[in-house]
Amino acid sequence: MTFEKIQGIIVEELGKDAEEVQLTTNIQEELDADSLDLFQIINEIEDAFDVKIESEENIQTVADLVNFVDQQLAEK
């Protein structure tokens, strides 16, 4: 469920097809997202899941985002 929601946010923000956004997809390299795109995606994810993502440094792939959000939700 987390993946589908995050996938939807990335598809909407970057104008990509859902097939392009998989768990192993590198957001910046494979989806051509710049730091502003990543910032927007993170803001949308924070709002959608009511979590706080402190740093973008460790976020490379879609799976990194999903795992981070799942971890934050588990701690609530």
C-alpha positions in Angstrom: 0.0 0.0 0.0 2.8 2.4 0.8 4.5 1.7 -2.5 1.4 2.4 -4.5 0.7 5.7 -2.8 4.4 6.8 -3.2 4.4 5.6 -6.8 1.3 7.7 -7.5 2.9 10.8 -6.0 6.1 10.3 -8.1 4.1 9.7 -11.2 2.1 12.8 -10.6 5.1 15.0 -9.7 7.3 13.9 -12.5 4.8 13.1 -15.2 6.1 9.6 -15.6 4.3 6.3 -16.3 3.6 4.0 -13.4 5.6 1.3 -15.1 8.7 3.5 -14.9 8.4 3.9 -11.1 9.4 0.6 -9.5 11.0 -0.2 -6.1 14.4 -0.5 -7.6 14.1 2.7 -9.6 16.7 5.4 -8.8 14.7 8.6 -8.5 17.3 11.0 -9.7 19.2 8.9 -12.2 16.5 6.9 -13.8 13.6 9.4 -13.5 15.7 12.6 -14.2 14.5 14.2 -11.0 16.5 17.2 -9.8 16.8 18.2 -6.2 13.7 20.4 -6.4 11.7 17.5 -7.8 12.9 15.3 -4.9 12.0 18.1 -2.4 8.5 18.3 -3.9 8.1 14.5 -3.8 9.2 14.4 -0.2 6.8 17.2 0.8 3.9 15.3 -0.9 4.9 12.1 0.9 5.2 13.8 4.2 1.7 15.3 3.8 0.2 12.0 2.5 1.6 9.8 5.3 1.9 12.4 8.1 5.6 11.7 8.5 8.7 13.8 8.6 11.6 13.0 6.3 14.6 14.7 7.8 17.2 14.2 5.1 17.1 13.4 1.4 20.7 12.2 1.5 19.9 8.5 2.1 17.1 8.5 -0.5 18.2 7.1 -3.8 15.5 4.6 -4.8 11.8 4.4 -4.5 12.4 1.5 -2.1 14.4 3.9 0.2 11.3 6.1 0.4 8.9 3.2 1.0 11.1 1.7 3.7 11.6 5.1 5.4 7.9 5.8 5.5 7.0 2.3 6.7 9.6 2.7 9.5 8.1 6.0 10.5 4.6 4.6 10.5 5.7 1.6 12.6 7.1 4.0 15.2 3.8 5.8 15.7 
